[in-house]
Amino acid sequence: MVLDNARIHRTKLIQPFLEENKDPLELVFLPPYSPNLNLVEGLWKWLKESVVNNVFYSTIQKIKLNARKFIQQVNENPEEVIDRLCIKM
């Protein structure tokens, strides 16, 4: 399992779970401050740029609706996601 270095992934509360499951799981922690290696960070940035930046919503429901539309568009266009988020070699 690949994890970033968020505190929640190293907290004392999760240590018993990690100890109980250390055989089926191998934890790989990304280096600190490496959002370029954590592709979901790029997705969150893209969502914020597309849905909430410089937009006033009068209700939470309108934000949810536009966020759902964004996720639906992402799911329907995997090539665009790959082009935008994946590192080119």
ABEGO torsion letter per residue (X at the ends): XBBBABAAAABAAAAAAAAAAAAABBBBBBBBGBAAABAAAAAAAAAAAAAABGBBBABAAAAAAAAAAAAAAAAABAAAAAAAABBBX
